[in-house]
Amino acid sequence: MKNLENKKTMSNVQNHVRDYGNDPYFIKKANKSKLFLEKNGFPKELLDKKTITLA
């Protein structure tokens, strides 16, 4: 019976998620982040971890 109950609750879940890509708040945050990375560069500690996981 639990499987039937789960299927009923799953059908009520919305499949639509609002797109916040053009929201002014997130655009402002993204621009600040880009400027920070251009000025200071990416942290070396994170670059080392990234290269280790990719290799």
C-alpha positions as CSV (number, residue, x, y, z in Angstrom):
1,M,0.0,0.0,0.0
2,K,2.9,2.4,0.6
3,N,3.8,2.3,-3.0
4,L,0.3,3.4,-4.1
5,E,0.4,6.3,-1.5
6,N,3.8,7.4,-2.8
7,K,2.5,7.5,-6.4
8,K,-0.4,9.6,-5.4
9,T,1.8,12.2,-3.6
10,M,4.2,12.3,-6.5
11,S,1.5,13.3,-9.0
12,N,0.9,16.5,-7.0
13,V,4.4,17.7,-7.4
14,Q,4.8,20.7,-9.8
15,N,7.1,20.2,-12.8
16,H,7.5,23.9,-13.4
17,V,10.3,25.8,-11.8
18,R,10.6,29.6,-12.2
19,D,13.6,30.8,-14.2
20,Y,15.6,33.3,-12.1
21,G,18.3,33.8,-14.8
22,N,17.2,37.3,-15.7
23,D,16.3,38.4,-12.2
24,P,18.1,41.7,-11.3
25,Y,19.2,40.4,-7.9
26,F,21.0,37.4,-9.4
27,I,22.5,39.4,-12.3
28,K,24.0,41.8,-9.8
29,K,25.4,39.0,-7.8
30,A,26.9,37.3,-10.8
31,N,28.5,40.5,-12.0
32,K,30.1,41.1,-8.6
33,S,31.4,37.6,-8.6
34,K,32.9,38.0,-12.1
35,L,34.6,41.3,-11.1
36,F,36.0,39.7,-8.0
37,L,37.4,36.7,-9.9
38,E,39.0,39.0,-12.6
39,K,40.6,41.1,-9.9
40,N,41.8,38.4,-7.4
41,G,41.8,35.2,-9.5
42,F,40.5,31.8,-8.5
43,P,41.8,30.5,-5.1
44,K,44.7,28.2,-5.5
45,E,43.4,25.9,-2.8
46,L,40.3,25.2,-4.9
47,L,42.3,24.9,-8.1
48,D,44.5,22.2,-6.6
49,K,41.4,20.2,-5.5
50,K,39.9,20.6,-8.9
51,T,42.9,19.3,-10.8
52,I,43.2,16.3,-8.4
53,T,39.6,15.3,-9.0
54,L,39.8,15.6,-12.8
55,A,43.0,13.7,-13.1
